[in-house]
Amino acid sequence: MLHGIPRIYWTFRYIWSAIHVSLVAIFAMWLTLYLVNDGRGEQLFDDWWIWAQDIHYQLANLIPFPWS
C-alpha cells in the first residue's frame, strides 16, 4: 500500500497510462502521415482558410460602419 492505496491500483494506473500514451502516439503518427501524404493537409488547410475568410467577409458586411 502506498499512502493507503492498494498496489493493484497503482499497477493498473501505470499500465493504463502506458497504453494510453502509446495509443495517442500511434494516432498522432497516423494523423501526421495522413495529412502529409498527397498534400491532403495542405488541401484541408486551404479549404478551411477559404471558409474562414468567407465567414469573415460575410460578418464584416453585416455591420455598416458610419464612415463607409
Z-matrix of the N, CA and C atoms (Angstrom, degrees):
N
C 1 1.449
C 2 1.525 1 109.12
N 3 1.291 2 114.36 1 134.13
C 4 1.454 3 120.73 2 177.11
C 5 1.518 4 107.41 3 -118.31
N 6 1.294 5 117.17 4 112.82
C 7 1.472 6 123.32 5 -177.43
C 8 1.531 7 111.13 6 58.17
N 9 1.295 8 116.97 7 35.03
C 10 1.457 9 121.02 8 177.14
C 11 1.518 10 114.41 9 81.51
N 12 1.350 11 117.64 10 6.22
C 13 1.459 12 121.18 11 179.97
C 14 1.526 13 108.00 12 -107.53
N 15 1.342 14 117.76 13 130.79
C 16 1.465 15 120.90 14 -176.88
C 17 1.531 16 112.52 15 -59.45
N 18 1.335 17 115.26 16 150.98
C 19 1.468 18 121.69 17 -178.91
C 20 1.533 19 111.49 18 -63.04
N 21 1.317 20 117.99 19 -32.70
C 22 1.470 21 120.51 20 -179.61
C 23 1.528 22 110.98 21 -61.52
N 24 1.319 23 117.21 22 -34.26
C 25 1.463 24 120.72 23 177.47
C 26 1.522 25 110.14 24 -62.01
N 27 1.354 26 116.72 25 -47.49
C 28 1.466 27 119.95 26 -178.27
C 29 1.527 28 110.90 27 -66.47
N 30 1.326 29 116.91 28 -37.03
C 31 1.461 30 120.21 29 177.85
C 32 1.520 31 110.19 30 -62.59
N 33 1.330 32 116.99 31 -49.32
C 34 1.454 33 121.41 32 178.72
C 35 1.517 34 110.60 33 -60.93
N 36 1.322 35 116.91 34 -41.66
C 37 1.466 36 120.81 35 -178.42
C 38 1.523 37 110.86 36 -63.06
N 39 1.326 38 117.85 37 -44.85
C 40 1.459 39 120.64 38 -179.70
C 41 1.526 40 111.58 39 -67.17
N 42 1.320 41 117.14 40 -40.22
C 43 1.464 42 120.25 41 178.21
C 44 1.523 43 110.18 42 -64.76
N 45 1.325 44 117.63 43 -45.69
C 46 1.457 45 120.57 44 179.46
C 47 1.524 46 111.05 45 -63.90
N 48 1.327 47 117.33 46 -38.76
C 49 1.467 48 120.00 47 178.34
C 50 1.521 49 110.66 48 -62.63
N 51 1.326 50 117.68 49 -42.44
C 52 1.462 51 121.39 50 179.23
C 53 1.530 52 110.53 51 -64.36
N 54 1.326 53 116.63 52 -43.81
C 55 1.472 54 120.14 53 178.26
C 56 1.517 55 110.10 54 -63.09
N 57 1.306 56 117.81 55 -43.91
C 58 1.455 57 121.74 56 -177.82
C 59 1.526 58 111.28 57 -64.04
N 60 1.321 59 117.27 58 -45.10
C 61 1.469 60 120.84 59 178.30
C 62 1.528 61 109.72 60 -62.12
N 63 1.321 62 117.34 61 -40.91
C 64 1.467 63 120.80 62 178.24
C 65 1.521 64 111.24 63 -62.60
N 66 1.320 65 117.22 64 -45.23
C 67 1.466 66 120.38 65 179.44
C 68 1.525 67 111.78 66 -63.63
N 69 1.301 68 118.00 67 -41.27
C 70 1.466 69 121.07 68 178.50
C 71 1.528 70 110.17 69 -64.61
N 72 1.327 71 117.99 70 -41.84
C 73 1.467 72 121.29 71 178.51
C 74 1.527 73 111.25 72 -64.22
N 75 1.321 74 117.13 73 -42.26
C 76 1.472 75 120.83 74 178.47
C 77 1.526 76 109.85 75 -63.74
N 78 1.318 77 118.02 76 -43.97
C 79 1.455 78 120.95 77 178.86
C 80 1.523 79 110.78 78 -63.18
N 81 1.332 80 117.86 79 -42.26
C 82 1.466 81 121.26 80 179.34
C 83 1.527 82 110.93 81 -62.27
N 84 1.331 83 117.00 82 -42.31
C 85 1.469 84 120.14 83 177.80
C 86 1.527 85 110.72 84 -64.98
N 87 1.327 86 117.23 85 -43.23
C 88 1.464 87 120.95 86 179.22
C 89 1.526 88 110.61 87 -61.42
N 90 1.339 89 116.69 88 -45.24
C 91 1.465 90 120.81 89 -179.45
C 92 1.522 91 111.01 90 -63.73
N 93 1.322 92 117.04 91 -42.07
C 94 1.464 93 120.61 92 178.58
C 95 1.522 94 110.90 93 -62.14
N 96 1.321 95 116.88 94 -46.60
C 97 1.463 96 119.89 95 179.23
C 98 1.529 97 111.37 96 -64.24
N 99 1.321 98 117.75 97 -37.76
C 100 1.463 99 121.51 98 178.89
C 101 1.519 100 110.66 99 -63.66
N 102 1.335 101 116.76 100 -44.04
C 103 1.459 102 120.49 101 -176.97
C 104 1.528 103 112.57 102 -72.95
N 105 1.327 104 117.37 103 -32.44
C 106 1.456 105 120.85 104 -178.13
C 107 1.530 106 111.02 105 -78.40
N 108 1.310 107 116.80 106 -33.14
C 109 1.453 108 121.81 107 -176.07
C 110 1.529 109 111.00 108 -66.91
N 111 1.317 110 116.87 109 127.31
C 112 1.473 111 124.19 110 175.88
C 113 1.525 112 113.75 111 58.87
N 114 1.310 113 119.05 112 21.28
C 115 1.463 114 121.30 113 176.15
C 116 1.517 115 113.93 114 69.78
N 117 1.326 116 117.02 115 23.17
C 118 1.468 117 119.47 116 -178.92
C 119 1.523 118 111.62 117 -63.91
N 120 1.329 119 116.75 118 -38.80
C 121 1.465 120 120.13 119 179.97
C 122 1.509 121 111.64 120 -63.80
N 123 1.326 122 116.17 121 -42.23
C 124 1.463 123 120.23 122 178.56
C 125 1.525 124 110.20 123 -64.11
N 126 1.316 125 117.39 124 -42.06
C 127 1.468 126 120.88 125 179.35
C 128 1.527 127 110.78 126 -64.82
N 129 1.338 128 117.25 127 -43.44
C 130 1.460 129 120.00 128 178.19
C 131 1.525 130 111.19 129 -62.40
N 132 1.342 131 116.63 130 -42.65
C 133 1.457 132 119.95 131 178.62
C 134 1.522 133 110.97 132 -64.24
N 135 1.322 134 117.35 133 -43.53
C 136 1.468 135 120.52 134 179.04
C 137 1.521 136 111.48 135 -61.88
N 138 1.332 137 117.00 136 -43.50
C 139 1.465 138 120.28 137 177.65
C 140 1.523 139 111.04 138 -61.98
N 141 1.328 140 116.92 139 -42.98
C 142 1.461 141 120.12 140 178.49
C 143 1.522 142 110.56 141 -64.40
N 144 1.327 143 117.38 142 -41.76
C 145 1.465 144 121.11 143 -178.67
C 146 1.524 145 111.04 144 -63.51
N 147 1.308 146 117.96 145 -41.70
C 148 1.472 147 121.47 146 177.83
C 149 1.525 148 109.66 147 -63.90
N 150 1.335 149 116.86 148 -42.69
C 151 1.468 150 120.54 149 178.11
C 152 1.522 151 110.97 150 -62.53
N 153 1.331 152 118.43 151 -44.61
C 154 1.459 153 122.52 152 -179.15
C 155 1.533 154 110.55 153 -64.85
N 156 1.309 155 117.05 154 -39.81
C 157 1.463 156 119.88 155 178.62
C 158 1.524 157 110.93 156 -67.35
N 159 1.328 158 117.01 157 -36.26
C 160 1.466 159 120.57 158 177.02
C 161 1.526 160 110.83 159 -64.89
N 162 1.321 161 117.29 160 -44.14
C 163 1.468 162 120.99 161 176.26
C 164 1.528 163 110.29 162 -61.25
N 165 1.318 164 117.01 163 -43.33
C 166 1.461 165 121.81 164 179.02
C 167 1.533 166 110.39 165 -60.02
N 168 1.320 167 117.04 166 -44.88
C 169 1.458 168 121.29 167 179.99
C 170 1.538 169 110.78 168 -64.52
N 171 1.334 170 116.58 169 -43.74
C 172 1.464 171 119.72 170 -179.88
C 173 1.525 172 111.43 171 -64.27
N 174 1.317 173 117.75 172 -43.18
C 175 1.468 174 120.34 173 179.46
C 176 1.517 175 111.85 174 -68.07
N 177 1.316 176 116.64 175 -36.39
C 178 1.464 177 119.75 176 179.08
C 179 1.517 178 111.42 177 -66.77
N 180 1.318 179 117.60 178 -29.54
C 181 1.464 180 120.50 179 -179.42
C 182 1.528 181 112.91 180 -88.01
N 183 1.321 182 118.00 181 -7.95
C 184 1.460 183 120.17 182 177.93
C 185 1.524 184 112.08 183 -73.59
N 186 1.313 185 116.39 184 -32.35
C 187 1.459 186 121.25 185 -175.68
C 188 1.516 187 108.82 186 -105.23
N 189 1.352 188 116.82 187 113.71
C 190 1.472 189 117.74 188 177.57
C 191 1.537 190 109.84 189 -77.88
N 192 1.310 191 114.80 190 131.74
C 193 1.452 192 119.71 191 178.11
C 194 1.527 193 108.65 192 -89.96
N 195 1.320 194 119.19 193 143.46
C 196 1.466 195 121.98 194 -175.88
C 197 1.529 196 112.81 195 -65.05
N 198 1.307 197 118.57 196 -25.33
C 199 1.457 198 119.91 197 -178.04
C 200 1.535 199 112.78 198 -90.85
N 201 1.328 200 115.98 199 0.95
C 202 1.460 201 118.85 200 -179.70
C 203 1.507 202 110.67 201 -84.61
